[in-house]
Amino acid sequence: MGTFWEYEDWNWKKIGIWAAILLVLGAVLVVLILAFAVIKPPTATAEDALLTRFDLAPSPNASNSTTAKPPLQLLSYNATATVSMRNPNLHYAISYGLVAVAFSFNGTRFDESGTVAAFDLGARKETTLRLKVGGVDRALPKLPAGGAAEFERQKEAGRFEVEVRLDTVMQYKGRKTKCPLAVICPLSLQLVDPDVAATSFQKTKCTILRAKISGC
């Protein structure tokens, strides 16, 4: 017949085993809740960018104008950017529609010609979008009155503040809601000679804007 201490030791072992089982079940439950109940928005980072041409000049016809309006500015440019898109969800994949790409300076879009084909992004996966735009003497009719002065200020400082915006529609796997999405990446770019080694670029976190719709 066992002693009291033997029975007490057996009870403590039993309690310890059940406690360990409960902890494991609790951890599994938390993981399942995070995977299926909590849906996180995607994240984006500007991994690299390069500006090899950025010239602003008044239109040749500006001198013939008799109005008091500032002369129309023409922009010639070559720019590239690499943006990584990441899906942080443990279970839900994300489908993206056609992505519209726009480059802006001083709040004025100077290129909206770029697009990225539709793509899918699995759970915990990441993909890279490579963007490239260029143009010669593109008119900037919406450039603010002080835009040319701001251009010269940034040129003197040696860096241009350029914004890249991606607009698309995304949909989580297993959900019917299609969610408008915008990715905004502010870039601080040094103008470099394309024949010379590129300057270093500091990775920049992009802002994600989602529509306030249930399921998004």
Backbone hydrogen bonds, N-H to C=O, Kabsch-Sander energy under -0.5 kcal/mol:
donor,donor_aa,acceptor,acceptor_aa,energy
7,Y,3,T,-1.7
8,E,4,F,-2.3
9,D,5,W,-2.3
10,W,6,E,-2.0
11,N,7,Y,-2.3
12,W,8,E,-2.1
13,K,9,D,-1.9
14,K,10,W,-2.2
15,I,11,N,-2.5
16,G,12,W,-2.4
17,I,13,K,-2.3
18,W,14,K,-2.3
19,A,15,I,-2.5
20,A,16,G,-2.1
21,I,17,I,-2.2
22,L,18,W,-2.5
23,L,19,A,-2.2
24,V,20,A,-2.2
25,L,21,I,-2.6
26,G,22,L,-2.6
27,A,23,L,-2.3
28,V,24,V,-2.5
29,L,25,L,-2.4
30,V,26,G,-2.2
31,V,27,A,-2.2
32,L,28,V,-2.3
33,I,29,L,-2.4
34,L,30,V,-2.6
35,A,31,V,-2.3
36,F,32,L,-2.6
37,A,32,L,-0.5
37,A,33,I,-2.1
38,V,33,I,-1.6
39,I,37,A,-0.6
40,K,38,V,-0.5
43,T,86,R,-2.2
45,T,84,S,-2.0
46,A,204,T,-3.3
47,E,45,T,-0.9
47,E,82,T,-2.3
48,D,82,T,-1.4
50,L,80,T,-2.5
51,L,190,Q,-0.6
52,T,50,L,-0.5
52,T,78,N,-1.9
53,R,78,N,-1.2
55,D,76,S,-2.8
57,A,74,L,-2.4
59,S,72,L,-3.1
62,A,59,S,-2.1
63,S,60,P,-0.5
64,N,61,N,-1.2
65,S,62,A,-1.5
74,L,57,A,-3.5
75,L,138,R,-2.6
76,S,55,D,-2.5
77,Y,135,G,-2.4
78,N,53,R,-2.0
79,A,133,V,-2.5
80,T,50,L,-2.4
81,A,131,L,-2.4
82,T,48,D,-3.2
83,V,81,A,-0.5
83,V,129,L,-2.8
84,S,45,T,-3.0
85,M,127,T,-2.8
86,R,43,T,-2.8
87,N,125,K,-2.8
94,I,121,L,-2.7
95,S,171,Q,-2.6
96,Y,119,F,-3.2
97,G,169,V,-2.5
99,V,116,V,-2.9
100,A,98,L,-0.5
100,A,167,D,-2.9
101,V,114,G,-2.7
102,A,165,R,-2.3
103,F,111,D,-2.6
104,S,163,E,-2.6
105,F,108,T,-2.7
106,N,161,E,-0.7
108,T,105,F,-2.0
110,F,103,F,-2.3
111,D,103,F,-1.5
114,G,101,V,-0.6
116,V,99,V,-2.2
119,F,96,Y,-1.1
121,L,94,I,-3.1
124,R,87,N,-1.0
124,R,89,N,-0.7
125,K,122,G,-1.9
127,T,85,M,-2.6
129,L,83,V,-3.3
130,R,128,T,-0.5
131,L,81,A,-3.5
131,L,129,L,-0.6
133,V,79,A,-2.6
135,G,77,Y,-2.3
138,R,75,L,-3.0
140,L,73,Q,-2.5
143,L,140,L,-1.5
147,G,144,P,-2.3
150,E,146,G,-2.2
151,F,147,G,-2.3
152,E,148,A,-2.1
153,R,149,A,-2.1
154,Q,150,E,-2.5
155,K,151,F,-2.5
156,E,152,E,-2.2
157,A,153,R,-1.8
158,G,154,Q,-1.2
159,R,154,Q,-1.4
160,F,189,L,-3.4
162,V,160,F,-0.9
162,V,187,L,-2.6
163,E,104,S,-2.3
164,V,185,C,-2.5
165,R,102,A,-2.8
166,L,183,V,-2.6
167,D,100,A,-2.3
168,T,181,L,-2.6
170,M,179,C,-2.9
171,Q,95,S,-1.9
173,K,93,A,-2.9
175,R,172,Y,-2.1
179,C,170,M,-3.5
179,C,177,T,-0.6
181,L,168,T,-2.9
182,A,209,L,-2.4
183,V,166,L,-2.7
184,I,207,T,-2.6
185,C,164,V,-3.2
185,C,183,V,-0.5
187,L,162,V,-3.5
189,L,160,F,-3.0
189,L,187,L,-0.7
192,V,51,L,-2.6
196,V,193,D,-1.9
203,K,201,F,-0.6
204,T,46,A,-1.9
206,C,44,A,-2.4
207,T,184,I,-2.9
209,L,182,A,-3.0
209,L,207,T,-0.5
210,R,208,I,-0.5
211,A,180,P,-1.6
213,I,211,A,-2.1
216,C,213,I,-2.1
